[in-house]
Amino acid sequence: MRASGKKSVSIKDVAKLAGVSVSSVSRYLNGGSNVSPVSQKKIAQAIETLNYRPSALARALVREINPAIAVVTINSSQLGPTQMLGGIESRARERGASITISVPETDRREDILNSLHMAADQNPLGIIFMYPDMVDENISDFFPLEGPYVMVTGQQTMGAHEVSLCDQEGGEIITRYLLSLGHKTVYHVAVPVRLEYNRRLQGWRKALENTGSYIPDPIICGWDPEDAREIGRRLALNDDVTAVFAGNDELAIGLISGLRDMGKRVPDDVSVAGFDDHPLSGFWDPGLTTIHQEFIRAGRESVDLLLRQIPQYQEDVNSVVAGESGEETGVSKKSLDIHGKLVIRNSTGAPHKEK
């Protein structure tokens, strides 16, 4: 509802309706310097609602196209990237930004460089690069940006502008859990990532090394659960296999299908654990023991880390994050570790008998 005109509308009225400070409204009226797009929209809408001059400018700013965050991601069809993209999009929208998405044709250096350069050529607010640790070399050696950027990784690599999902820690946790049930060792069916960059595999190996357990060769699988099913059939022929850790939940389900094809019972004969905590993992039969990953949160946090690098966004981002967490968040925060959590379900148990 517009003001009736009986009372003069002041800058304080605009600030109150917009939920910002008077100084923010003043800076907005003087050109918008150091006022975030989110606050600009709130102020513009308040100006128009209250019929506070200059309302024509307000209407123009309300219709202004959102600034964009460029997202470059590898293997976007998997659960993790899909959920992270959802988190990025929702947080960006809350902050008054849109996103563009680019998927390199392969994980080769030239294809990734091409996608990153094309994203930078769009002159975005910044770039979020998801899963650079799936690349076969150190991404920091050729990352082409001078402006704001954030990397979402399975493990901290650079220590700045990075959201890490702590995959190595998760791999170690779930392997230690299986060993704690009494299994002499744990076999690993790995996702198709080069071994030296497979953080989940590294965690698995570390847990076995630290406990003096036998370390079998990891079995590299494709992304298709049907490939894991075939591996499960082969593993069923080895009576020494009592526990298997799969690199993600979809492969774990394929493994269980293959083991059952050969008459094996899960978990009575073989315990199977996954990774990621797929939304359906608790509904499968048996429910899947896994590591819960906060992919949506990782996406949202990556947007906040990116916008903290941009002065006109810092005030909004820090106030919102502090309000959500109950803690004060400083603009110096440049990286974040998000730790996975063990979720125990019915696919794992003690060995049925001594092997």
C-alpha positions as CSV (number, residue, x, y, z in Angstrom):
1,M,0.0,0.0,0.0
2,R,1.3,3.5,-0.9
3,A,1.6,6.3,1.6
4,S,-1.5,8.6,1.7
5,G,0.5,11.8,1.3
6,K,-0.8,13.2,4.6
7,K,2.5,12.5,6.3
8,S,5.9,13.2,4.7
9,V,7.9,10.0,4.2
10,S,11.4,10.1,5.5
11,I,14.6,8.2,4.8
12,K,14.0,6.5,8.2
13,D,10.7,5.2,7.0
14,V,12.4,3.7,4.0
15,A,15.1,2.1,6.1
16,K,12.6,0.6,8.6
17,L,10.5,-0.9,5.8
18,A,13.5,-2.3,4.0
19,G,15.1,-3.7,7.2
20,V,18.4,-1.9,6.6
21,S,20.2,1.0,8.2
22,V,19.6,4.6,7.4
23,S,23.2,4.9,6.2
24,S,22.6,2.0,3.7
25,V,19.6,3.9,2.3
26,S,21.7,7.1,2.1
27,R,24.5,5.3,0.2
28,Y,21.9,3.7,-2.1
29,L,20.5,7.2,-2.9
30,N,24.0,8.4,-3.7
31,G,24.7,5.8,-6.2
32,G,24.6,2.4,-4.4
33,S,28.3,2.4,-3.4
34,N,29.0,-0.5,-1.0
35,V,25.4,-1.5,-0.9
36,S,24.7,-5.2,-1.8
37,P,22.3,-6.1,-4.5
38,V,20.0,-7.7,-1.9
39,S,19.8,-4.5,0.1
40,Q,19.4,-2.4,-3.0
41,K,16.3,-4.4,-4.0
42,K,14.9,-4.1,-0.5
43,I,15.5,-0.4,-0.5
44,A,14.1,0.1,-4.0
45,Q,11.0,-1.8,-3.2
46,A,10.5,0.2,0.0
47,I,10.9,3.5,-1.9
48,E,8.3,2.5,-4.4
49,T,5.9,1.2,-1.7
50,L,6.2,4.4,0.3
51,N,6.2,6.6,-2.8
52,Y,9.5,8.1,-1.7
53,R,11.3,10.0,-4.4
54,P,13.0,9.0,-6.6
55,S,10.5,6.2,-7.3
56,A,11.3,5.9,-11.0
57,L,14.9,4.9,-10.1
58,A,13.5,2.4,-7.6
59,R,11.3,0.7,-10.3
60,A,14.3,0.5,-12.6
61,L,16.5,-1.1,-10.0
62,V,13.8,-3.6,-9.0
63,R,13.7,-4.8,-12.7
64,E,17.5,-5.0,-13.0
65,I,18.9,-8.3,-14.1
66,N,20.5,-10.3,-11.3
67,P,24.3,-10.6,-11.3
68,A,25.5,-14.2,-12.0
69,I,27.8,-16.7,-10.3
70,A,29.5,-19.0,-12.8
71,V,29.6,-22.7,-11.7
72,V,32.0,-25.1,-13.3
73,T,31.4,-28.7,-12.3
74,I,32.8,-32.2,-13.2
75,N,30.4,-35.1,-13.4
76,S,27.2,-33.2,-12.6
77,S,25.0,-36.3,-12.9
78,Q,26.1,-37.8,-9.6
79,L,24.3,-37.2,-6.3
80,G,26.9,-34.9,-4.7
81,P,27.2,-32.4,-7.6
82,T,23.4,-32.4,-8.1
83,Q,22.7,-31.6,-4.5
84,M,25.5,-29.0,-4.3
85,L,24.1,-27.3,-7.4
86,G,20.8,-27.0,-5.7
87,G,22.4,-25.5,-2.6
88,I,24.4,-23.0,-4.8
89,E,21.3,-22.0,-6.7
90,S,19.1,-21.5,-3.6
91,R,21.8,-19.5,-1.7
92,A,22.6,-17.4,-4.7
93,R,18.9,-16.5,-5.2
94,E,18.7,-15.5,-1.5
95,R,21.7,-13.2,-2.1
96,G,20.2,-11.6,-5.2
97,A,22.3,-13.5,-7.7
98,S,21.7,-16.0,-10.5
99,I,24.0,-18.9,-11.6
100,T,25.3,-20.2,-14.9
101,I,26.5,-23.8,-15.1
102,S,29.3,-25.2,-17.3
103,V,30.4,-28.9,-17.5
104,P,33.7,-29.7,-19.2
105,E,33.5,-32.3,-21.8
106,T,36.2,-34.4,-20.0
107,D,38.4,-34.0,-16.9
108,R,41.4,-33.3,-19.1
109,R,43.4,-30.1,-18.5
110,E,42.4,-28.5,-21.8
111,D,38.7,-29.1,-21.4
112,I,38.6,-27.8,-17.9
113,L,40.7,-24.7,-18.8
114,N,38.3,-24.0,-21.7
115,S,35.3,-24.1,-19.4
116,L,37.0,-21.9,-16.8
117,H,38.1,-19.3,-19.3
118,M,34.6,-19.3,-20.9
119,A,33.1,-18.8,-17.4
120,A,35.5,-15.9,-16.7
121,D,34.7,-14.3,-20.1
122,Q,31.1,-13.9,-18.9
123,N,32.4,-11.4,-16.4
124,P,30.6,-13.1,-13.5
125,L,30.6,-12.1,-9.8
126,G,33.0,-15.0,-9.4
127,I,33.5,-18.7,-10.2
128,I,32.7,-21.8,-8.1
129,F,34.6,-24.8,-9.3
130,M,33.2,-28.1,-7.9
131,Y,35.4,-31.2,-7.5
132,P,38.8,-29.9,-8.9
133,D,40.4,-32.8,-6.9
134,M,38.9,-35.2,-9.5
135,V,41.3,-33.5,-12.0
136,D,44.6,-35.4,-12.8
137,E,46.8,-32.5,-11.6
138,N,47.1,-29.7,-9.2
139,I,44.3,-27.3,-10.2
140,S,46.0,-24.4,-8.4
141,D,48.8,-24.5,-11.0
142,F,46.5,-23.4,-13.8
143,F,43.4,-21.9,-12.3
144,P,42.9,-18.9,-14.5
145,L,41.1,-16.4,-12.2
146,E,42.3,-13.2,-10.7
147,G,38.8,-12.3,-9.4
148,P,36.7,-14.0,-6.7
149,Y,36.6,-17.8,-6.8
150,V,35.8,-20.8,-4.5
151,M,36.6,-24.5,-5.0
152,V,34.5,-27.3,-3.5
153,T,36.7,-30.2,-2.9
154,G,36.8,-33.7,-1.4
155,Q,39.8,-32.7,0.7
156,Q,41.5,-29.4,1.5
157,T,44.2,-28.7,-1.0
158,M,44.9,-24.9,-1.0
159,G,43.7,-23.8,2.4
160,A,41.9,-20.7,1.1
161,H,38.7,-20.1,-0.9
162,E,37.8,-23.7,-0.4
163,V,34.9,-25.8,0.9
164,S,36.1,-29.3,1.8
165,L,33.9,-32.3,2.3
166,C,36.7,-34.2,4.2
167,D,36.4,-37.4,2.1
168,Q,39.6,-38.9,3.4
169,E,38.4,-38.6,7.0
170,G,35.0,-40.2,6.0
171,G,36.8,-43.1,4.3
172,E,38.8,-43.7,7.4
173,I,35.8,-43.5,9.7
174,I,33.7,-46.1,7.9
175,T,36.6,-48.5,7.5
176,R,37.5,-48.3,11.2
177,Y,33.8,-49.0,12.0
178,L,33.8,-52.1,9.9
179,L,37.0,-53.3,11.5
180,S,35.5,-52.6,14.9
181,L,32.7,-55.1,14.1
182,G,35.4,-57.9,14.0
183,H,36.2,-58.0,10.3
184,K,39.9,-58.9,9.7
185,T,40.1,-56.5,6.7
186,V,37.8,-54.4,4.5
187,Y,37.8,-54.6,0.7
188,H,37.2,-51.4,-1.2
189,V,35.3,-50.9,-4.5
190,A,36.4,-47.4,-5.6
191,V,34.8,-44.8,-7.8
192,P,36.7,-44.2,-11.1
193,V,39.0,-41.5,-9.9
194,R,42.8,-41.7,-10.2
195,L,44.1,-43.4,-7.0
196,E,46.3,-40.6,-5.9
197,Y,43.3,-38.2,-5.9
198,N,40.8,-40.6,-4.5
199,R,40.4,-39.2,-0.9
200,R,37.9,-41.9,0.2
201,L,40.3,-44.6,-0.9
202,Q,43.1,-42.9,0.9
203,G,41.1,-42.8,4.1
204,W,40.3,-46.6,3.7
205,R,44.0,-47.4,3.2
206,K,45.1,-45.2,6.2
207,A,42.6,-47.0,8.5
208,L,43.9,-50.4,7.4
209,E,47.5,-49.3,7.8
210,N,47.0,-47.8,11.2
211,T,45.4,-51.0,12.5
212,G,48.0,-53.3,10.9
213,S,45.2,-55.0,8.8
214,Y,45.8,-56.7,5.5
215,I,45.4,-54.2,2.7
216,P,43.8,-55.8,-0.4
217,D,44.1,-54.2,-3.8
218,P,41.3,-51.7,-4.4
219,I,38.9,-52.6,-7.1
220,I,38.2,-49.7,-9.5
221,C,34.6,-49.6,-10.7
222,G,32.7,-47.4,-13.2
223,W,29.9,-45.1,-12.1
224,D,27.2,-47.6,-13.2
225,P,25.8,-49.7,-10.4
226,E,25.6,-52.6,-12.9
227,D,29.4,-52.6,-13.0
228,A,29.4,-52.9,-9.2
229,R,26.9,-55.8,-9.4
230,E,29.4,-57.7,-11.5
231,I,32.1,-57.0,-9.0
232,G,29.8,-58.3,-6.3
233,R,29.4,-61.6,-8.1
234,R,33.1,-62.0,-8.3
235,L,33.7,-61.1,-4.7
236,A,31.1,-63.6,-3.6
237,L,33.5,-66.4,-4.8
238,N,36.1,-65.3,-2.3
239,D,35.3,-66.6,1.2
240,D,37.8,-64.2,2.7
241,V,35.6,-61.3,1.8
242,T,33.4,-60.4,4.8
243,A,33.3,-56.6,4.6
244,V,33.2,-54.2,1.6
245,F,33.3,-50.5,1.5
246,A,32.0,-49.0,-1.7
247,G,33.0,-45.5,-2.9
248,N,29.4,-44.3,-3.1
249,D,25.9,-45.6,-2.2
250,E,24.9,-46.5,-5.7
251,L,27.9,-48.8,-6.1
252,A,27.1,-50.3,-2.7
253,I,23.6,-51.2,-3.9
254,G,25.0,-52.7,-7.0
255,L,27.4,-54.8,-4.9
256,I,24.6,-56.1,-2.7
257,S,22.7,-57.1,-5.8
258,G,25.7,-59.1,-7.1
259,L,26.4,-60.8,-3.8
260,R,22.7,-61.8,-3.6
261,D,22.9,-63.2,-7.1
262,M,25.5,-65.6,-5.9
263,G,23.5,-66.6,-2.8
264,K,25.3,-64.4,-0.3
265,R,23.3,-62.7,2.5
266,V,24.0,-59.1,3.6
267,P,25.0,-58.6,6.3
268,D,25.1,-62.2,7.5
269,D,27.8,-63.3,5.0
270,V,29.2,-60.0,3.8
271,S,28.8,-56.5,5.3
272,V,28.5,-53.7,2.8
273,A,28.9,-50.0,3.5
274,G,28.5,-47.0,1.1
275,F,29.3,-43.3,1.1
276,D,27.2,-40.1,0.7
277,D,23.9,-41.1,2.4
278,H,21.7,-41.1,-0.7
279,P,18.2,-40.0,0.1
280,L,17.0,-43.6,-0.5
281,S,19.7,-45.3,1.4
282,G,17.6,-45.8,4.4
283,F,14.8,-47.3,2.4
284,W,16.8,-49.9,0.5
285,D,16.7,-53.5,1.8
286,P,18.8,-53.7,3.9
287,G,19.2,-50.1,4.9
288,L,22.7,-49.0,4.0
289,T,25.4,-48.1,6.4
290,T,27.1,-45.0,5.0
291,I,28.7,-41.6,5.6
292,H,26.3,-38.7,5.5
293,Q,27.6,-35.8,3.4
294,E,26.1,-32.3,3.6
295,F,26.2,-31.6,-0.1
296,I,23.5,-28.9,0.0
297,R,25.2,-27.1,2.8
298,A,28.5,-27.3,0.9
299,G,26.8,-25.5,-2.1
300,R,25.3,-22.8,0.1
301,E,28.5,-22.2,2.0
302,S,30.5,-21.9,-1.2
303,V,28.3,-19.0,-2.3
304,D,28.9,-17.3,1.1
305,L,32.6,-17.8,0.8
306,L,32.6,-16.3,-2.7
307,L,30.5,-13.3,-1.8
308,R,32.7,-12.5,1.2
309,Q,35.4,-11.7,-1.4
310,I,33.2,-8.9,-2.8
311,P,33.0,-5.8,-0.7
312,Q,29.4,-4.8,-1.5
313,Y,28.1,-8.2,-0.4
314,Q,30.1,-8.7,2.8
315,E,27.7,-6.9,5.1
316,D,24.7,-8.9,4.0
317,V,26.4,-12.3,3.9
318,N,28.0,-12.0,7.3
319,S,24.9,-10.8,9.0
320,V,22.8,-13.6,7.5
321,V,25.4,-16.3,8.3
322,A,25.7,-15.0,11.9
323,G,22.0,-15.0,12.3
324,E,21.7,-18.6,11.1
325,S,24.5,-19.9,13.2
326,G,24.1,-17.7,16.2
327,E,27.7,-16.8,15.9
328,E,29.5,-13.7,14.6
329,T,31.2,-14.5,11.3
330,G,34.1,-12.4,10.1
331,V,34.9,-11.4,6.6
332,S,38.4,-13.1,7.0
333,K,36.8,-16.6,6.8
334,K,38.2,-18.1,3.6
335,S,37.8,-21.9,3.9
336,L,35.5,-24.4,5.6
337,D,35.7,-28.1,6.4
338,I,32.4,-30.0,6.4
339,H,32.8,-33.3,8.2
340,G,30.8,-36.4,7.2
341,K,28.9,-38.4,9.8
342,L,28.7,-42.2,10.2
343,V,25.1,-43.5,9.7
344,I,24.7,-47.1,10.9
345,R,22.0,-49.2,9.3
346,N,21.3,-52.9,8.7
347,S,23.8,-53.6,5.8
348,T,26.7,-54.1,8.2
349,G,27.3,-56.5,11.2
350,A,29.8,-58.7,12.8
351,P,31.3,-61.5,10.7
352,H,29.0,-64.5,10.6
353,K,31.8,-66.9,11.3
354,E,35.6,-67.1,11.5
355,K,37.2,-67.2,8.1
